[in-house]
Amino acid sequence: MEVNREDGRTQNQLRPLACSRNILHRAHGSASWSQGDTKVLAAVYGPKAGTRKNENPEKACIEVVWKPKTGQIGC
Protein backbone atom coordinates (compact mmCIF):
# COMPACT_ATOMS: atom_id res chain seq x y z
CA MET A 1 0.00 0.00 0.00
CA GLU A 2 1.46 3.35 -1.08
CA VAL A 3 1.08 6.22 1.40
CA ASN A 4 0.72 9.73 -0.01
CA ARG A 5 2.49 12.74 1.49
CA GLU A 6 0.69 15.73 3.01
CA ASP A 7 0.76 17.57 -0.34
CA GLY A 8 -0.77 14.60 -2.17
CA ARG A 9 2.40 13.34 -3.88
CA THR A 10 3.30 9.67 -3.82
CA GLN A 11 6.65 8.56 -2.37
CA ASN A 12 8.35 8.56 -5.80
CA GLN A 13 7.00 11.93 -7.07
CA LEU A 14 9.11 15.10 -7.03
CA ARG A 15 7.81 18.52 -6.12
CA PRO A 16 7.16 20.77 -9.17
CA LEU A 17 10.36 22.28 -10.64
CA ALA A 18 10.82 25.71 -12.24
CA CYS A 19 13.91 27.52 -13.52
CA SER A 20 14.44 30.94 -15.13
CA ARG A 21 17.54 32.86 -16.21
CA ASN A 22 18.47 36.53 -16.63
CA ILE A 23 15.78 37.71 -14.23
CA LEU A 24 17.76 40.51 -12.49
CA HIS A 25 18.48 43.60 -14.57
CA ARG A 26 21.53 44.97 -12.71
CA ALA A 27 23.41 41.65 -12.48
CA HIS A 28 25.76 40.37 -15.18
CA GLY A 29 23.95 37.04 -14.95
CA SER A 30 21.18 35.64 -12.80
CA ALA A 31 18.94 32.61 -12.40
CA SER A 32 16.15 31.40 -10.17
CA TRP A 33 15.27 27.82 -9.32
CA SER A 34 12.39 26.50 -7.30
CA GLN A 35 11.12 23.13 -6.23
CA GLY A 36 7.93 23.29 -4.21
CA ASP A 37 8.38 25.87 -1.44
CA THR A 38 12.19 25.91 -1.84
CA LYS A 39 13.39 28.89 -3.88
CA VAL A 40 16.94 29.87 -4.87
CA LEU A 41 18.04 33.10 -6.55
CA ALA A 42 21.61 33.41 -7.83
CA ALA A 43 23.34 36.44 -9.34
CA VAL A 44 26.78 37.20 -10.74
CA TYR A 45 28.29 40.68 -10.53
CA GLY A 46 31.63 41.23 -12.21
CA PRO A 47 34.27 40.88 -13.24
CA LYS A 48 35.64 43.98 -11.59
CA ALA A 49 39.11 45.24 -10.87
CA GLY A 50 40.75 43.93 -7.72
CA THR A 51 40.60 46.22 -4.72
CA ARG A 52 42.86 44.44 -2.25
CA LYS A 53 46.56 45.13 -1.95
CA ASN A 54 48.71 42.46 -3.67
CA GLU A 55 45.61 40.86 -5.23
CA ASN A 56 46.45 38.60 -8.18
CA PRO A 57 44.27 39.58 -11.19
CA GLU A 58 44.76 36.09 -12.68
CA LYS A 59 42.85 34.43 -9.84
CA ALA A 60 39.16 34.60 -9.02
CA CYS A 61 37.59 35.52 -5.72
CA ILE A 62 34.04 34.34 -5.08
CA GLU A 63 31.90 35.70 -2.26
CA VAL A 64 28.76 33.75 -1.46
CA VAL A 65 26.04 35.37 0.63
CA TRP A 66 22.95 33.41 1.56
CA LYS A 67 19.81 34.92 3.00
CA PRO A 68 17.46 32.24 4.31
CA LYS A 69 13.78 32.99 4.78
CA THR A 70 14.33 32.59 8.52
CA GLY A 71 17.56 32.72 10.52
CA GLN A 72 20.77 34.63 10.07
CA ILE A 73 22.40 35.81 6.84
CA GLY A 74 25.62 33.92 6.11
CA CYS A 75 28.72 34.75 4.11
N, C-alpha and C positions, 0 to 999 in steps of 0.2 A: 504494500500500500504506500503510495507516494504522498507525502505531506507537503502542502503548499506553505509558502512563507506568508508573513503578515501582509505583504503587498500583492499577494496573489500569484507570484512566480513559483514555478516548480523548482526543485533542488538543482536542476541542471540548466536553468535559464539565467541569462545575464540581465542586469539592469539596462535600460535603454542608453545607447551611446550617442554622443554628438560631438563634433569637432568643427572648428572654424579657424581661419587664418586671416592675418592682416586686419584685425578688428580695432586696434588702437592707432589713432592717427599720428601721434607724436613719437611713437617708437619706430625704430628701424625695421623691426619685425615683431610680430605678435601672434599668439594663438590661444584659443580656449578649448578646453576639453571637459566634458561632463559625462558622468555615468550615474544615473539616478540623482541623489541629492549631493553627490560629490562633484565639486566644480574646481577647475584649475585654470588660471590665467597666467600666461608667460609672456614676457616682453624682452626684447633686446635693444639696448641703447648703446651705440658706438659703431665703429671704433672711435676713440678719442685719444688725443695726445696724452702721454703719461704725465702725471702731476707729482709723483714722488721722486725724491732725490735718488740718483743712481738707479732709476728704473730702466730695465732693459726693454726697448721697444720691440724686440723680436719675440718676446714672450707675452702670453695673454694672462690677464687677471680677471677672474670671474667672481662677482659678488652675488650671492643668492640671498634674497630676503623673502621670507614667507610670512604671510599674514593669515592665520587661521580664523575661522568664523568666531571661535571662542578661544580664550587663552592669550598668551603673550606672543608678540611679534619676535621672530628669530632672524638671525643673520649668520 
